[in-house]
Amino acid sequence: MDWQIKISILRRYETYCYQICYYLIQNESNASQAAKEALLSIAVDAFFFTDSDETRREKIRRISIDKSLLWQGNGLRNNTVV
């Protein structure tokens, strides 16, 4: 599949991905980074591009939550006073 088509498909889910990340992290910068990592992870999943919309949304939701939790944990550690 052509990269332009893949990018077009990913863009359809970009806002959904960011919304999930922001809801969990409540920080624009970290949510943006988590969403970027989630979309990059999804981009290498060859099956994502042939999946149904419902399956794509589920994959986006799962990876967005995963990346958000990682970024949220990083933010908490970086803000902790030792």
BELNOR-V639174 format. One record per run of one state. SS is the DSSP state (alpha for helix, beta for strand, coil for the rest). FROM is the first residue (numbers start at 1). TO is the last residue. Records with the same first field share a line. If there is no record, write none. Layout:
# BELNOR-V639174
SS=FROM-TO  FROM-TO
This chain:
# BELNOR-V639174
coil=1-2  26-27  44-47  51-52  80-82
alpha=3-25  28-43  48-50  53-79
